[in-house]
Amino acid sequence: MTPSMNKRNFLVTGVSLAALAVLSGGCTTTSGASGDPAAQRSAIDSGADSALSRLFKESAGSKELVASAQGVLIFPSFVSAGFIVGGASGQGVLRKGGKSTAYYRMTGASLGLLAGAQSQAVFILFMTSEALRGFESSQGWTAGVDGSVTMANVGVNGSVTTQTAQQAIIGFALTNGGLMGNLSLNGSRITPLDIK
């Protein structure tokens, strides 16, 4: 590797880490919530309720999938920001049987043609008890490493395809413009939030 390539790799890595640090530091609380843990939990739960309502309107069959999942992670506002090199961060909740059981932070880094910031709601459905156990037993779970997340493939009528519905872990991403089918969560890291 030439000295100029080493320098470029060092700069790209440094900028990536800086972007993640900014996002992580800027998202220590959910918008509108103080540092009070009860307020943070309430804000995340309220955002999760709104995000689920939007998902059910956008995708026929998603309500049934969520109801049949062993556990559902909901990140109401997963924000990605940067230019060329960026990062993403958001806080969310794990629900089992419709009840909030634990809170998490998801972070990720990306290299690509990013400009400005965008926010999406991200949903991860654990369809089997084995997949959910694997997630809950970890203190840090990485999509694509600790479990493969199949992003929902939605047909022209807005319903989830049969092939997608048979996967152990299913993901949805929802922006203001609707469902995103081309997003990958691989490399995203999910860690517990200490807001008990």
Backbone hydrogen bonds, N-H to C=O, Kabsch-Sander energy under -0.5 kcal/mol:
donor,donor_aa,acceptor,acceptor_aa,energy
6,N,2,T,-2.3
7,K,3,P,-2.2
8,R,4,S,-2.3
9,N,5,M,-2.8
10,F,6,N,-2.4
11,L,7,K,-2.4
12,V,8,R,-2.8
13,T,9,N,-2.5
14,G,10,F,-2.6
15,V,11,L,-2.8
16,S,12,V,-2.4
17,L,13,T,-2.5
18,A,14,G,-2.2
19,A,15,V,-2.6
20,L,16,S,-2.3
21,A,17,L,-2.4
22,V,18,A,-2.4
23,L,19,A,-2.4
24,S,20,L,-3.2
25,G,21,A,-2.6
26,G,22,V,-2.4
27,C,23,L,-0.9
28,T,25,G,-0.8
33,A,30,T,-2.4
40,Q,36,D,-2.3
41,R,37,P,-2.7
42,S,38,A,-2.2
43,A,39,A,-2.4
44,I,40,Q,-2.5
45,D,41,R,-2.7
46,S,42,S,-2.4
47,G,43,A,-2.2
48,A,44,I,-2.4
49,D,45,D,-2.3
50,S,46,S,-2.0
51,A,47,G,-2.5
52,L,48,A,-2.5
53,S,49,D,-2.1
54,R,50,S,-2.0
55,L,51,A,-2.3
56,F,52,L,-2.6
57,K,53,S,-1.4
58,E,54,R,-2.1
59,S,55,L,-2.5
60,A,58,E,-0.5
60,A,158,G,-0.6
62,S,59,S,-1.8
65,L,61,G,-2.0
66,V,62,S,-2.8
67,A,63,K,-2.3
68,S,64,E,-1.8
69,A,65,L,-1.0
69,A,66,V,-0.6
70,Q,126,F,-2.4
71,G,126,F,-1.3
72,V,95,R,-2.4
73,L,124,I,-3.1
74,I,93,V,-2.6
75,F,122,V,-3.2
77,S,91,Q,-0.5
78,F,120,Q,-3.4
79,V,77,S,-0.8
79,V,89,S,-2.4
80,S,118,Q,-2.8
81,A,87,G,-2.4
82,G,116,G,-1.3
83,F,85,V,-1.0
84,I,114,L,-1.0
85,V,83,F,-2.5
86,G,84,I,-0.5
86,G,110,S,-2.7
87,G,81,A,-1.8
88,A,108,G,-2.8
89,S,79,V,-2.0
90,G,106,M,-1.6
92,G,104,Y,-3.0
93,V,74,I,-2.0
94,L,102,A,-3.0
95,R,72,V,-2.7
95,R,93,V,-0.5
96,K,99,K,-2.4
99,K,96,K,-1.7
101,T,94,L,-3.1
102,A,94,L,-1.1
104,Y,92,G,-2.5
105,R,191,T,-2.8
106,M,90,G,-2.9
107,T,189,R,-2.4
108,G,88,A,-2.1
110,S,86,G,-2.3
112,G,84,I,-2.9
114,L,112,G,-1.8
118,Q,80,S,-2.5
120,Q,78,F,-1.7
121,A,174,L,-3.0
122,V,75,F,-2.5
123,F,172,F,-2.6
124,I,73,L,-2.4
125,L,170,I,-3.7
126,F,71,G,-3.0
126,F,124,I,-0.6
127,M,125,L,-0.9
127,M,168,A,-2.9
128,T,168,A,-0.8
132,L,128,T,-2.0
133,R,129,S,-2.6
134,G,130,E,-2.2
135,F,131,A,-1.7
136,E,132,L,-2.9
137,S,133,R,-2.2
138,S,135,F,-1.3
141,W,190,I,-2.7
143,A,141,W,-0.5
143,A,188,S,-2.4
144,G,147,G,-3.5
145,V,142,T,-1.8
146,D,142,T,-2.9
147,G,142,T,-0.8
149,V,147,G,-0.6
150,T,148,S,-0.6
150,T,169,I,-2.6
151,M,149,V,-0.7
152,A,171,G,-3.6
154,V,152,A,-0.7
155,G,159,S,-3.0
158,G,155,G,-2.1
160,V,60,A,-1.2
161,T,153,N,-2.6
165,A,161,T,-2.0
166,Q,162,T,-0.8
166,Q,163,Q,-0.8
167,Q,164,T,-1.9
170,I,125,L,-2.3
171,G,150,T,-2.4
172,F,123,F,-2.3
173,A,180,M,-0.5
174,L,121,A,-2.7
175,T,178,G,-2.8
178,G,175,T,-1.4
180,M,173,A,-2.9
181,G,179,L,-0.5
187,G,143,A,-3.1
188,S,185,L,-2.6
189,R,107,T,-3.1
190,I,141,W,-3.0
191,T,105,R,-2.5
191,T,189,R,-0.5
193,L,103,Y,-3.0
195,I,193,L,-1.3
